Amino acid sequence: MALATGEVVWPAVGEVALALVVAGAWLALYLMGVARLRGGPRAVPHWRIACFVVGVALVVVALASPVAALADELFWAHMGEHLLLGDLAALLFALGITGPLLAPLLRLPGMSVLRILVHPVVAYVLWAVNLYAWHVAGLHEQAVRDDAVHALQHVLFIALGLNMWLALLGPLPKPSWFGNAAILGYVVAVRLTAAVLGNALLFGGGAFYGVYAPGEAAWGISPAADQVAAGAVMMVEGSLLTLGLLCWLFLRTARQTDERQDLVELAAAHGIELSERRAARAVGAGRGAELRERIAAGELPERTGAAR
């Protein structure tokens, strides 16, 4: 933990350099994958690349700017740092990743475990346990005091946050039951889990952590006010993120409904039997375009006695 100053300062040069090296390496690996796929049918869309790059920028802001130094002194700043890493940057990383980008990684020995980790139930449990564990007083204060523990905390927030978002948005196959209703339940469960912690900070009474006392004194803020501010930061960010996710889910559901109906009508026009259920499965798995091509090519069986 840095010495409390009560002034906006930059982290130590070594901390900034390490953060830039790690972020740069992460971005370089991603761009190598993007370059490998460029020009082909599996090329990464530009909007996904932009999401990933902005995610890396958020990591740099959180770890290599005055935000990092302030996070050592004030709980609300520390909370903001963690939301940048575990919520927003992790979300942008998930949006930037495609199946073809992951394919070489999945072929490595032992990496098939990723398919288990991104199962919605597993991903949620790992994320929730990690979130609450790091807010247990002893472990949280140790992370603030010890740079190595703090680094581990950041790695786990990003990794398990990314895993949580990949379970929702990622390219790996989802369980058959993970349709729009289950997705809504997943979003609600994640946001409620975070909201419970945020409310505990807002209305929990006395300050939970004494490790910020020097910084709070230097900045002239009481421990209780610092904790309330941290809870408020968490609640506001979570509310905005939840609103965005619900809008996304609404638009996704509407788009899938239209696409499913279009496929059924296209199949009927070609004299092909296509059930609503089969069309819904294809659309939900992101294979609507593939099914459309098969229908147009006449690769699906026609109805008995139907005209060509």
RAHUUR-V51476 format. One record per helix or strand of 3 or more residues. SS is the DSSP state (H for helix, E for strand). FROM is the first residue (numbers start at 1). LEN is the number of residues. If there is no record, write none. Layout:
SS,FROM,LEN ; SS,FROM,LEN
This chain:
H,13,25 ; H,46,18 ; H,66,6 ; H,75,22 ; H,99,8 ; H,113,5 ; H,120,14 ; H,137,9 ; H,147,23 ; H,180,24 ; H,213,7 ; H,223,47 ; H,276,9 ; H,288,9
